[in-house]
Amino acid sequence: MQRFFDDSKRKVVVAVLTLGLNRRAAANRVGCHVATIYNEAERNKKFAADIAQAESDFELRHTGRIEKASEDIKYWRASAWSLERKFPEEYAQRRPGTVTPKHAERILAQFVQILARHIPDAKLRSQVVNRLWKAIDASLAPAERKGGKRVKP
C-alpha cells in the first residue's frame, strides 16, 4: 500500500505551518484531510518533530516581534496586547456584568459556606459540601481545574 505522504508533501506541510497557517490549511494545500497529517505524524516521529518545530518557530518569531515593538514606548499597545492574552483574568477587557471563572468560583465558595453553616449534622454537611465541590469541579474546563487553590469550608 502506497502512503499519501512523500518527502515533498511533508515539506509543504511544514512550510505552510512555518508561515503560521493551521494544519487544516496545510492539508488543503497538499490535498488531503487534516486527519491524514495527524496520522502521518503518529507514524513518522521526524515529521511530528518538524511540525512541532514549525509551529513553535512561528509563535516565537511573532512573540519576539511583539516584545521588540513593546520596547519602544510609542508602541505600548504591544505590551497591553501581550498582557491581555497571557493574563486574561487580570488584563483582558470585559463587558459590564461579565463574570469570570474566578469570580464565579468565589460566589460558589460563599454559597457552599453559607449552606454548610445551616446544616447541623456534621456528616450530612460534609457530604453536601463534597457533592457541591464535585459538581463545581465537573463544570469547569480542565485548564480551570489545574490552577487555583480552592477555599473549602
C-alpha positions as CSV (number, residue, x, y, z in Angstrom):
1,M,0.0,0.0,0.0
2,Q,1.4,3.4,-1.0
3,R,1.3,6.1,1.6
4,F,-0.1,9.5,0.7
5,F,2.8,11.5,2.1
6,D,6.2,11.7,0.5
7,D,9.1,14.0,1.4
8,S,7.8,16.8,-0.9
9,K,4.3,16.8,0.7
10,R,5.8,16.7,4.2
11,K,8.0,19.7,3.3
12,V,5.0,21.6,2.0
13,V,3.1,21.0,5.2
14,V,6.0,22.2,7.3
15,A,6.4,25.3,5.1
16,V,2.7,26.2,5.5
17,L,2.9,25.8,9.2
18,T,6.1,27.8,9.4
19,L,4.1,30.7,7.8
20,G,1.6,30.5,10.6
21,L,-1.3,28.8,8.8
22,N,-3.0,25.9,10.6
23,R,-2.9,22.2,9.9
24,R,-6.2,22.4,8.0
25,A,-4.7,24.9,5.6
26,A,-1.7,22.7,5.2
27,A,-3.9,19.7,4.5
28,N,-5.8,21.7,1.8
29,R,-2.5,22.8,0.3
30,V,-1.3,19.2,-0.2
31,G,-4.8,17.8,-1.0
32,C,-5.6,15.7,2.0
33,H,-7.8,15.7,5.1
34,V,-6.3,17.2,8.2
35,A,-6.6,13.8,9.9
36,T,-4.1,12.5,7.4
37,I,-1.5,14.9,8.7
38,Y,-2.1,13.8,12.3
39,N,-1.9,10.1,11.2
40,E,1.3,10.6,9.4
41,A,2.8,12.5,12.4
42,E,1.9,9.5,14.6
43,R,3.7,7.1,12.2
44,N,6.6,9.4,11.4
45,K,8.3,10.9,14.5
46,K,10.6,13.1,12.5
47,F,7.6,14.6,10.7
48,A,5.9,15.2,14.1
49,A,9.0,16.9,15.4
50,D,9.2,19.1,12.2
51,I,5.6,20.1,12.6
52,A,6.1,21.0,16.3
53,Q,9.2,23.0,15.4
54,A,7.4,24.9,12.6
55,E,4.5,25.8,14.9
56,S,6.9,26.8,17.6
57,D,9.1,28.9,15.3
58,F,6.1,30.8,14.1
59,E,5.0,31.6,17.6
60,L,8.5,32.5,18.8
61,R,9.1,34.7,15.7
62,H,5.9,36.7,16.2
63,T,6.1,36.9,20.0
64,G,9.6,38.3,19.6
65,R,8.4,41.0,17.2
66,I,5.7,42.0,19.7
67,E,8.3,42.1,22.5
68,K,10.6,44.1,20.4
69,A,7.9,46.6,19.4
70,S,6.9,47.0,23.1
71,E,10.4,48.2,24.0
72,D,9.5,51.5,22.2
73,I,7.1,53.5,24.4
74,K,5.1,54.7,21.4
75,Y,4.1,51.0,20.8
76,W,2.8,50.4,24.4
77,R,-0.2,48.7,22.9
78,A,2.1,45.7,22.1
79,S,2.7,45.3,25.8
80,A,-1.0,45.7,26.6
81,W,-1.9,43.1,23.9
82,S,0.6,40.6,25.4
83,L,-0.7,41.1,28.9
84,E,-4.3,40.7,27.8
85,R,-3.5,37.4,26.2
86,K,-1.1,36.0,28.7
87,F,-3.1,37.0,31.7
88,P,-6.7,37.5,30.6
89,E,-8.1,37.2,34.1
90,E,-6.2,40.3,35.1
91,Y,-5.9,42.4,31.9
92,A,-8.4,41.5,29.3
93,Q,-11.2,43.9,28.8
94,R,-14.7,42.7,29.8
95,R,-18.1,43.9,29.2
96,P,-20.0,45.2,32.2
97,G,-21.7,42.4,34.1
98,T,-19.2,39.7,32.9
99,V,-18.5,37.1,35.5
100,T,-15.1,35.5,35.3
101,P,-14.4,31.9,36.3
102,K,-12.5,33.1,39.4
103,H,-15.4,35.4,40.4
104,A,-18.0,32.6,39.9
105,E,-15.8,30.3,42.0
106,R,-15.7,32.8,44.8
107,I,-19.5,33.2,44.7
108,L,-19.9,29.4,44.7
109,A,-17.5,29.1,47.6
110,Q,-19.6,31.6,49.6
111,F,-22.7,29.7,48.7
112,V,-21.2,26.5,50.0
113,Q,-20.1,28.1,53.2
114,I,-23.5,29.6,53.9
115,L,-25.2,26.3,53.1
116,A,-22.8,24.4,55.3
117,R,-23.4,26.7,58.3
118,H,-27.1,25.8,58.1
119,I,-26.7,22.0,58.1
120,P,-26.3,21.0,61.8
121,D,-25.4,17.3,61.2
122,A,-21.6,17.2,60.6
123,K,-21.7,14.0,58.4
124,L,-24.5,15.4,56.2
125,R,-22.8,18.8,56.0
126,S,-19.6,17.1,54.8
127,Q,-21.5,15.0,52.2
128,V,-23.4,18.1,50.8
129,V,-20.2,20.2,50.7
130,N,-18.2,17.4,48.9
131,R,-21.0,16.9,46.4
132,L,-21.2,20.6,45.7
133,W,-17.5,20.9,45.1
134,K,-17.5,17.8,42.8
135,A,-20.3,19.4,40.8
136,I,-18.4,22.7,40.6
137,D,-15.2,20.9,39.5
138,A,-17.1,18.9,36.9
139,S,-18.5,22.1,35.4
140,L,-15.0,23.7,35.0
141,A,-12.9,23.3,31.9
142,P,-9.7,21.2,32.5
143,A,-7.5,24.2,32.4
144,E,-9.5,26.0,35.1
145,R,-9.3,22.9,37.4
146,K,-5.5,22.8,37.4
147,G,-4.8,26.3,38.6
148,G,-6.2,27.8,41.7
149,K,-6.4,26.6,45.2
150,R,-9.9,26.2,46.5
151,V,-11.0,27.8,49.7
152,K,-13.2,25.0,51.1
153,P,-15.3,25.5,54.2
